[in-house]
Structures are given as C-alpha cells and as structure tokens.
C-alpha cells in the first residue's frame, strides 16, 4: 500500500489495503509469517476515535479469517501520532484478536530538554 494509508482517516482506505494488498497476497506471506510482523496500514486512522477501533477490529478479523497467524502491527491514528487511540481503544482491538498477537506503534520523536 506504500504511503496510501499515511495520514488517511477514511475507513475505506484501510478496507482497501486489507482486501487488495494483504488478502490477495496471503499465499506469498504465509511461508514468512513466523518471521514477520505485518504492519496492516502505515499511520492510518482518525485520532482518538471509535472509528479507528472498529475499523481495525474488522481488519484483524479479515486477516485471521484469511489464515494470517502472524503478529499484526497496528499504528496509532492521527498520522501515527495519537496516543489516545492506544489509551482508549487498543484494548478492545487486542481483545478481538483470537491469536492475541497484535502490536501497536506510536511514531513519536522525543527530544531531551
């Protein structure tokens, strides 16, 4: 999907990446899954939103139904910067995964004072 997902907050963009990138290439990725963490959609999602939560719950369900067993990476919304997605919604997404193999990412840079 490249940069198509970065800073997008449209659920259709996430759904398109899952359907047209991940699900169409499951046979290519299955042999590598024990060595891989798959980032579903780089920096996709609205900030502090149940839309982020619900969209990722649906995406994880589709990935698992397609046979992906590997760890899935889910970036925070708001261009990968929103900690509130993780604080308020990540537990629900994690709990929805039958594999319990999700990781989150927050793309923050920290500077020393």
C-alpha positions in Angstrom: 0.0 0.0 0.0 3.0 2.3 0.3 2.1 5.7 1.5 -1.6 5.5 0.5 -2.6 4.9 4.1 -0.4 7.5 5.8 -2.5 10.2 7.5 -5.7 8.9 6.0 -8.7 8.7 8.3 -11.1 7.1 5.8 -12.2 3.5 6.8 -12.4 2.7 3.0 -8.7 3.2 2.7 -7.9 0.6 5.4 -10.5 -1.8 4.0 -9.0 -1.4 0.5 -5.5 -2.2 1.8 -6.6 -5.3 3.6 -8.7 -6.5 0.7 -6.4 -5.6 -2.2 -3.0 -6.0 -0.7 -3.0 -8.4 2.2 -5.8 -10.8 1.3 -4.7 -11.1 -2.3 -1.2 -11.9 -1.3 -1.8 -14.3 1.6 -0.1 -17.2 -0.2 3.1 -15.1 -0.6 3.2 -14.1 3.1 2.2 -17.4 4.8 5.6 -19.0 4.5 7.2 -16.0 6.1 4.7 -15.3 8.9 6.7 -16.9 11.7 9.5 -14.5 11.0 7.3 -11.4 10.3 5.3 -8.7 11.9 2.9 -7.3 9.3 2.0 -3.6 9.5 -1.5 -3.5 8.2 -1.6 0.1 7.2 1.1 2.6 7.9 -0.1 5.5 10.1 -3.7 5.0 9.1 -6.6 6.3 11.2 -8.5 9.1 12.8 -7.3 10.4 16.1 -9.0 9.2 19.4 -11.8 7.6 17.6 -14.0 4.5 17.8 -13.8 4.5 14.0 -10.1 3.6 14.5 -11.1 0.8 16.9 -14.0 -0.6 14.8 -12.1 -0.4 11.5 -9.1 -2.3 13.0 -11.3 -4.9 14.7 -12.8 -5.6 11.2 -9.4 -5.7 9.5 -7.9 -8.1 12.1 -11.0 -10.4 11.7 -10.5 -10.5 7.9 -6.8 -11.2 8.3 -7.4 -14.0 10.7 -10.2 -15.4 8.5 -7.8 -15.4 5.6 -5.3 -17.5 7.6 -2.8 -15.0 8.7 -1.5 -16.2 12.1 1.5 -13.8 12.4 1.8 -10.8 14.7 0.0 -7.8 13.2 1.2 -4.2 13.7 -1.4 -1.5 14.2 -0.2 2.1 14.1 -1.9 4.8 16.1 -4.2 7.1 14.2 -3.6 10.8 13.6 -0.6 10.1 11.3 0.8 7.6 13.8 1.0 10.3 16.5 -2.2 9.9 18.5 -1.6 8.2 21.9 -5.4 8.5 22.7 -6.2 5.8 20.1 -4.0 3.4 22.0 -5.0 4.5 25.5 -8.8 4.5 24.8 -9.2 1.9 22.1 -6.3 -0.6 21.7 -7.5 -3.0 24.4 -10.7 -3.6 22.5 -8.8 -4.3 19.3 -6.4 -6.6 21.1 -9.3 -8.5 22.8 -11.0 -9.0 19.4 -7.9 -10.9 18.1 -8.3 -14.7 18.6 -4.5 -15.0 18.2 -3.7 -12.3 20.7 -0.8 -11.3 18.5 -1.1 -7.6 17.9 1.5 -4.9 18.5 0.9 -1.2 18.4 3.1 1.6 17.2 3.2 5.2 18.1 5.5 7.2 15.8 6.6 9.9 18.3 10.0 11.5 18.4 11.3 12.7 21.8 13.9 15.3 22.4 15.9 15.8 25.5 15.3 19.0 27.3 
